Amino acid sequence: MRLILAILLCILAVALMAGLLAWFAERRLDRAAEAKSFSDVGKVPAVDVVLVLGTAPIGPEGGPNRYFVYRLDAAAALYKAGKAKYFIVSGTRDGRYDEPTAMRTGLIERGVPADAIYRDFDGDRTLDSIVRARRIYGQTRLVIVSQRFHLSRALFLARHEGIDAWGFEARDVDTPYSIFTELRRYPSALRAYWDVWMNTFPVELGKPVTIGVDPPE
């Protein structure tokens, strides 16, 4: 009985330490992003290219995903304000949905020309989207669009990839879809540090694309 209790206490202690470490990682990323993340479109530097990070277009309740909708609204606001010429919409394409194509369609509906939108179908993770923006699309200076909690780690990864990046904060949802949606930012922050420490790299990159010269896919 004492052995079982000791094992349970050790497991609890490890879980608590991991949780605190993840919380500290997220807080540190958020503080680091403050100087380069904006909610006012007027404060965002003008760039040639904006990277829009993907998420599922359909929410868990079956309707439009509000995270997705607000990211497209923010990206379109940058275009209308003359802050960007081109967009990379980076996300996943699988049997359930095609994030880049859905983002492209949504941006066109919001007034962004089709020939200004490049679809990156291999943005399975934030890390992939950042690395591909640099090494496939050749970008060393860009604005990244997502919600603030996502931008903090995206800007961290961009800095370590050699990209001079700013964040434009899409509106956050009023009520998270679930407790998992709210809490996953903490292990994700810890994983961002892990990726940098371990020099994690996408398995496959692909053919380089010159934005503004090569036609959008």
MARKOL-999295 format. One record per residue (C-alpha): residue in one letter; x, y, z. Coordinates in steps of 0.1 Angstrom, whole numbers, plus 2048, in hexadecimal, padded with zeros to 3 digits. Example, Ala and Ser with C-alpha at 12.3 -4.5 7.8 and 13.67 -1.06 7.14 Angstrom:
a87B7D384E
s8897F5847
END
This chain:
m800800800
r81C818809
l82D8107E8
i80E8187D4
l8098387E7
a82D8427E0
i82983B7BB
l80984F7B9
l81A86C7CB
c83786B7B3
i82086B795
l80D8897A4
a82D89C7AA
v83A896787
a8188A1778
l8188C078D
m83C8C9783
a8338C475E
g8148D9762
l8288F5772
l8438F3758
a82A8F673C
w81991374D
f83A925751
a84391E72C
e82292D720
r82694C736
r84995272A
l83F94F706
d82296770B
r83898171C
a85297E700
a8379846E6
e82A9A56F5
a8419BC6E2
k83A9AD6C0
s8169A36C1
f7FA9BC6B9
s7D49BD6BA
d7D39DF6A9
v7D79DC683
g7E69FF682
k8049F4697
v80D9D6681
p82B9DC66B
a8259DA645
v8349BA636
d8339A8615
v826987624
v80E97D63F
l80E95A64D
v7EB94E659
l7ED93066F
g7D3916669
t7B890667F
a79A8F0676
p77F904663
i7638F1675
g75F8F369A
p7578D56B1
e7328DF6B2
g7308DC68C
g72F901683
p74B919678
n76991868F
r76B93A69F
y7919396A2
f79293367C
v77A94F674
y78B96868A
r7AD96067B
l7A0966658
d790987663
a7B1992671
a7C4989652
a7AB99B63B
a7AE9BA651
l7D49BA64B
y7CE9B9625
k7B49D5626
a7CB9EA63B
g7E79E7621
k7FD9D3639
a8049B5623
k8069AB5FE
y805985601
f7F996A619
i805948621
v7E8934630
s7F8916641
g7E68F8650
t7DD8D464C
r7CC8C2630
d7BE89F638
g79E88B634
r78A8A164C
y7928C363F
d7A98D962A
e7B48F663F
p7C890A625
t7AD90860B
a792912624
m7A892F62F
r7AE93960B
t788938603
g78194D623
l79B96761A
i78D96B5F7
e76A970605
r77998C61A
g78899E5FD
v7AC9905FA
p7B59875D6
a7BA9625CE
d7DC9695BE
a7E99775DF
i7E29575F3
y7FB93A5F5
r7EF91A604
d80790661A
f7F88E361E
d8148D6635
g80F8ED653
d8058D0669
r8148E1688
t81D905690
l8428FB68D
d83C8EE66A
s82B90E65F
i84792466D
v86390F65E
r85390C63C
a84C93263B
r87293763E
r88091962A
i865913610
y85793660B
g877949612
q86996162C
t87F972645
r86798E64E
l841989653
v82298D668
i81296F677
v7EC96D67D
s7DC959699
q7CD95D6BC
r7E596B6D6
f7EB94A6E8
h7F693A6C7
l80A9586BC
s8219576DA
r8309366D1
a82F93D6AC
l84495C6B1
f85C9496C7
l86092E6AC
a864949691
r87F95B6A4
h89393A6A7
e88E934682
g89D955679
i87D967670
d87798B67A
a852987682
w83599A692
g81498C69D
f7F199A695
e7D998D6AF
a7B897F6A2
r79B9836B9
d7999676D3
v7799546D9
d76395F6F5
t75E93C702
p7779206FA
y7689016EA
s7758EB707
i78D8EA724
f7A58D770D
t7A48F46F4
e7AD90C710
l7C88F7721
r7DB8E9703
r7EE90A6FF
y80490071D
p8128DF711
s8148EF6EE
a82B90A6FD
l8418F070D
r8438DD6EC
a84E8FD6DA
y86C8FF6F2
w8728DA6ED
d8728DE6C7
v88C8FA6C9
w8A28E86E2
m8A18C86CD
n8A38DA6AC
t8848C86A0
f87F8CB67A
p8648C1662
v86B8A0652
e8658AD62F
l8648D0621
g8608D05FB
k8668E75DE
p86D90C5E5
v8539255DB
t85A94A5D3
i83D95F5DE
g8339795C4
v8459665A8
d8389425AA
p8129405A6
p7FF9365C5
e7F69115C6
END
